[in-house]
Amino acid sequence: MTQILKVHNLSKKFGNKQVLDHVSFTILRGKVVGLVGPNGAGKSTIMKAILGLYPSFSGQVVFDGRSVKAHDQSVFRKVGFLIEKPAIYPFLTGLQHFQLYSSNKADIQEVIDELHMNHYINRKATHYSLGMKQKLGIALAIINQPELVILDEPMNGLDPQSNRDLRHLIMKRAKKGTTFIVSSHILSELAKIVDDVILINDGKVVLATAISELRQADNHDYILQTRNNIEAKEILVNNGYQAEIRNGQISVTLSASQGIVELLPFLINHGIAITNIYHCQTDIESILVKMLDESKSEVRA
Ligand SMILES: Nc1ncnc2c1ncn2[C@@H]1O[C@H](COP(=O)(O)OP(=O)(O)OP(=O)(O)O)[C@@H](O)[C@H]1O
């Protein structure tokens, strides 16, 4: 898989405030990448720098092999985006927006169908609800077959069905090779679609990894139920296991050198009667929330 975007040592100040501090990451073609982080972390600033929207920044942004210069919006030809509010003219209908922005008429109807916009597409945008406007903004970012689509908080104002439509649309296009950078605070929705995640806090990259790596890293927790939990926990702790009693059960976190294959005979050899054991797989949303919390407390410390 080839690289479509490289951000290297990107730094940005507003006045004296350092908003981005040597941000570096790379994105591969066809990936859906989640940009997550607390309010004010710098996500939108990164997105705008990629689009060449600032008069100045330091560091390097390379899109599709070409360096993006400050105030150089030539990337717009290959990048679709929705940042902050959708750019909508209230007295044009949805369809007129497509006619205005689209260079390829063929894919207009497809995106209208995919986002279920047919019943209001001929109404003037001034009469649209928040979610309708948001969907029009997403649709406008998707048309013209961009190579990269940048969506800042696209789930804002969307109902559950529209969220599902958006997920399908992103996954379908990513399969065909379109790359997506999506920021959202709705981690449960984001977790359903992203391949990679970049965690930003206080203008720095805290973590950039594949979701599959996160799942693996979080793969070592087991819940144990025994005839005598207190005694079992003591034996585990005294023999180098990380174990604690939670909600009347023993929670065991294995280290990289400890395997479940060794844990089970160990318990049996110590006469511990196991009544139940299961692998505790945390969902990605919880992992991301935990990481965000950890990164926030690191900054506070
Ligand atoms: N034009 C600007 N002038 C001055 N400060 C700005 C400007 N744009 C952003 N900032 C500041 O830069 C920091 C990062 O803002 P940014 O919008 O990138 O955060 P974010 O991670 O997208 O936050 P949110 O999740 O709330 O959208 C914030 O402290 C914000 O106040």
PDBQT file of the ligand as one rigid body, heavy atoms in Angstrom, charges set to zero:
ROOT
HETATM    1  N1  LIG A 401      -7.580  31.072  14.140  1.00  0.00    +0.000 N 
HETATM    2  C1  LIG A 401      -7.196  30.847  15.388  1.00  0.00    +0.000 A 
HETATM    3  N2  LIG A 401      -6.679  31.825  16.143  1.00  0.00    +0.000 NA
HETATM    4  C2  LIG A 401      -6.260  31.611  17.405  1.00  0.00    +0.000 A 
HETATM    5  N3  LIG A 401      -6.318  30.406  18.030  1.00  0.00    +0.000 NA
HETATM    6  C3  LIG A 401      -6.838  29.385  17.307  1.00  0.00    +0.000 A 
HETATM    7  C4  LIG A 401      -7.298  29.546  15.971  1.00  0.00    +0.000 A 
HETATM    8  N4  LIG A 401      -7.757  28.356  15.529  1.00  0.00    +0.000 NA
HETATM    9  C5  LIG A 401      -7.582  27.491  16.555  1.00  0.00    +0.000 A 
HETATM   10  N5  LIG A 401      -7.033  28.101  17.612  1.00  0.00    +0.000 N 
HETATM   11  C6  LIG A 401      -6.650  27.473  18.886  1.00  0.00    +0.000 C 
HETATM   12  O1  LIG A 401      -5.880  26.352  18.557  1.00  0.00    +0.000 OA
HETATM   13  C7  LIG A 401      -6.159  25.284  19.458  1.00  0.00    +0.000 C 
HETATM   14  C8  LIG A 401      -6.518  24.050  18.652  1.00  0.00    +0.000 C 
HETATM   15  O2  LIG A 401      -7.762  24.288  18.000  1.00  0.00    +0.000 OA
HETATM   16  P1  LIG A 401      -8.415  23.204  17.041  1.00  0.00    +0.000 P 
HETATM   17  O3  LIG A 401      -9.655  23.816  16.490  1.00  0.00    +0.000 OA
HETATM   18  O4  LIG A 401      -7.410  22.701  16.093  1.00  0.00    +0.000 OA
HETATM   19  O5  LIG A 401      -8.769  22.051  18.099  1.00  0.00    +0.000 OA
HETATM   20  P2  LIG A 401      -9.632  20.727  17.884  1.00  0.00    +0.000 P 
HETATM   21  O6  LIG A 401      -8.795  19.586  18.357  1.00  0.00    +0.000 OA
HETATM   22  O7  LIG A 401     -10.134  20.671  16.485  1.00  0.00    +0.000 OA
HETATM   23  O8  LIG A 401     -10.800  20.974  18.922  1.00  0.00    +0.000 OA
HETATM   24  P3  LIG A 401     -12.372  20.560  18.908  1.00  0.00    +0.000 P 
HETATM   25  O9  LIG A 401     -12.408  19.101  19.234  1.00  0.00    +0.000 OA
HETATM   26  O10 LIG A 401     -12.932  21.392  19.997  1.00  0.00    +0.000 OA
HETATM   27  O11 LIG A 401     -12.915  20.893  17.544  1.00  0.00    +0.000 OA
HETATM   28  C9  LIG A 401      -7.241  25.784  20.390  1.00  0.00    +0.000 C 
HETATM   29  O12 LIG A 401      -6.628  26.222  21.585  1.00  0.00    +0.000 OA
HETATM   30  C10 LIG A 401      -7.855  26.931  19.651  1.00  0.00    +0.000 C 
HETATM   31  O13 LIG A 401      -8.340  27.900  20.551  1.00  0.00    +0.000 OA
ENDROOT
TORSDOF 0
